[in-house]
Amino acid sequence: MQQPKPLNISIDKTTPVVCVDCSNPTFMEALMLRKVSKFITGQSQDALTPISVFLCTECGAVNKELLPPELLNQLTKEEDGE
């Protein structure tokens, strides 16, 4: 697999990302797991698919802006009671 080419951008042209709950500027990578029905995968058992997310290293919160759009849409629907 080919590595993405790093962007050549000056740090002063960027803005920091901080935790929305505690303003901490550091994050660590974690995985959320989603179950996929065996009827969708065509396998004999349900499967799990990992989704990378970033957790605040201080409080463990996940900034919604850092979630993949598909997961954010699903979580928003669940919060709205749909």
C-alpha positions as CSV (number, residue, x, y, z in Angstrom):
1,M,0.0,0.0,0.0
2,Q,1.4,3.4,-1.0
3,Q,1.8,5.9,1.8
4,P,0.1,9.3,1.4
5,K,2.5,12.1,0.4
6,P,3.0,14.5,3.3
7,L,1.7,18.0,2.8
8,N,4.3,20.8,2.7
9,I,2.4,23.3,4.7
10,S,3.8,25.7,7.3
11,I,2.5,25.1,10.8
12,D,1.5,28.8,11.1
13,K,-1.1,28.2,8.3
14,T,-2.9,25.6,10.5
15,T,-5.2,25.7,13.4
16,P,-5.1,23.5,16.5
17,V,-7.6,20.8,17.2
18,V,-8.5,20.5,20.9
19,C,-10.9,18.3,22.9
20,V,-14.4,19.9,22.9
21,D,-14.9,18.7,26.5
22,C,-11.6,19.7,28.2
23,S,-9.6,21.7,25.6
24,N,-6.7,19.2,25.7
25,P,-4.7,19.3,22.5
26,T,-3.5,15.7,22.4
27,F,-5.3,12.6,21.1
28,M,-4.7,8.9,20.7
29,E,-6.0,6.5,18.1
30,A,-8.7,3.9,19.1
31,L,-11.0,1.6,17.3
32,M,-14.8,1.5,17.3
33,L,-16.3,-1.8,16.1
34,R,-19.4,-2.1,14.0
35,K,-21.2,-5.4,13.5
36,V,-22.0,-6.4,9.9
37,S,-24.8,-8.9,9.4
38,K,-24.0,-12.3,7.9
39,F,-26.7,-11.6,5.4
40,I,-24.8,-8.6,4.1
41,T,-21.4,-10.3,4.1
42,G,-22.6,-13.6,2.7
43,Q,-20.6,-15.4,5.4
44,S,-21.9,-18.0,8.0
45,Q,-21.4,-15.5,10.9
46,D,-21.8,-11.8,11.6
47,A,-18.5,-9.9,11.1
48,L,-16.9,-6.9,12.8
49,T,-15.5,-4.0,11.0
50,P,-13.1,-1.6,12.8
51,I,-13.4,2.2,12.5
52,S,-10.4,4.4,13.6
53,V,-11.3,7.2,15.9
54,F,-9.3,9.7,18.0
55,L,-9.8,9.9,21.8
56,C,-8.7,12.8,24.0
57,T,-5.7,11.6,26.1
58,E,-7.1,13.5,29.1
59,C,-10.8,12.7,29.3
60,G,-11.4,10.1,26.6
61,A,-13.9,12.2,24.7
62,V,-14.3,11.8,20.9
63,N,-14.7,15.1,19.0
64,K,-17.5,14.7,16.5
65,E,-15.6,16.6,13.9
66,L,-13.0,13.8,13.9
67,L,-15.4,11.0,13.1
68,P,-15.9,9.6,9.7
69,P,-19.0,11.3,8.1
70,E,-20.9,8.0,7.8
71,L,-20.4,7.2,11.5
72,L,-21.3,10.8,12.5
73,N,-24.5,10.6,10.5
74,Q,-25.4,7.3,12.2
75,L,-24.7,8.6,15.7
76,T,-26.6,11.8,15.1
77,K,-29.7,9.7,14.0
78,E,-29.3,7.6,17.1
79,E,-29.1,10.7,19.4
80,D,-32.3,12.1,17.7
81,G,-34.1,8.8,18.4
82,E,-34.5,7.7,14.8
